[in-house]
Amino acid sequence: MAGAFGIASSETAPLIAYLDRQITRGALAERGAALAALITAEGVSRLMVLSDDPLHILRAIDGAARAGADLFIAHTNLPEAEIESIKQQFAIQLIVGEADALTAISTEGQPPAGRIFMMTSGTTGAPKIAAHSLGALLSRAQAGASKASPGAKWLLTYQPTGFAGLQVQLTAAITGGVIVTPNERTPSGFLEAARTGGVTQISATPTFWRSFLMTMRPGDLALRQITLGGEAADQSTLDRVRKAFPDARVTHIYASTEAGVVFSVHDGLEGFPAAWLESAHQGAELRVRDGFLHIRTPNAMRNYVSDTPQPIQDDGWLATADRVEIRGERAYIVGRDDSTINVGGSKVYPLAIEQFLLQQPGVLEARVFGQPNPISGFLVAAEVVIEPSLDPAATRSAILAACREALASYQAPRVFKVVDAIAVRASGKKG
């Protein structure tokens, strides 16, 4: 069977760039073919890649595609017991990574279907596992291949095993680009990799961008394409990115493990045109039901294979947990239902409060979360990072005054701290 990606350029052209070495397209194809031979020789129908290295991830995709096997892409930060449980439950026979390892598990009665199983990046409990076809995952990259920038170099900021990280890798592989991967997944590590690798494209969460802008200096990079995804993009962050990179095209996207890449917004404004709810746009249909976004797209997952409620409705629409508000001619994602803070029976969406805080003078980053309270159930708590030159006490007072004036009493933070930094999870989102 042919490889998953084809050869978008010369076999000697680089595909993956580390700080000290490069992997060419031809080298990846050789490794994929060798893995396919192993899969076939050992009668493997299901394998798992357990690595954050793009080489191992793309080799696993290529090898599985050549052999027609099912591939599970696992997060490396999962507990070992969870990995073992997934291996047993889904009868995985081969683990791919730095050193490939066959297991003693039988897959009798479970013929392969050439599927790719992606895991969500939930903060608690076992991850949900979504079944995709490789064709659906590649479709967005293939559709944009003719418009791809020649010699594009993509910085891999997202968790490599997550949906967004995989899309960056697949896009580079399909369009003849290069994946630039850092030695350290820290703001300084990302900046070093971007400078050394001559990065031209960066796709990352708004949380990443706010941290990255604090690290870099004007003129550090010459970017052509900037994409914000993984979280709803707020206007403050969009404006800051545009100011830092006036010559780059700035895009924010809506995508998820379940829905795939749904749409892109290029006009520099948060939210998306409400008219997209009336007719199909970019190959996807959108609607709002009971305040939540529903999606119908050929790129959506087939189903969850994990033991969890299915979000696919009887009419074929995928129900998301993202609440939408329509204001004038614009639709806005205001938060996820599973992240709400219940304050005395009133729902607070942390995202909406964070976006308000980010609009305040001097605020560089914000995190809003619930703090247990014996009377109201929870209180709204907030942490902010401010410009180093500002007085913390005076800035804190000014922000709290703005909250009292603009927010409902149950929305205003009752616990408020000015901090030096805010923790970020492996997914690139705030913890």
Secondary structure, DSSP 8 states (H G I E B T S, - for coil): ---SS--SS-TTSEEEE-SS-EEEHHHHHHHHHHHHHHHHHHT--EEEE--S-HHHHHHHHHHHHHHT-EEEE--TTS-HHHHHHHHHHTT--EEESSS-EE-S---TT-----EEEEE---SSSS--EEEEEHHHHHHHHHHTGGG--TT-EEEE-S-TTSHHHHHHHHHHHHHT-EEE--SS-SHHHHHHHHHHHT--EEEE-HHHHHHHHHH--TTS---SEEEE-SS---HHHHHHHHHH-TTSEEEEEEEETTTEEEEEE-SS-SSEEGGGGTS-BTTBEEEEETTEEEEE-TTS-SEE-SSS---B-TTS-EEEEEEEEEETTEEEEEEEGGG-EEETTEEE-HHHHHHHHHTSTTEEEEEEEEEEETTTEEEEEEEEEE-TTS-HHHHHHHHHHHHHHHS-TTTS-SEEEE-S---B-TTSSB-
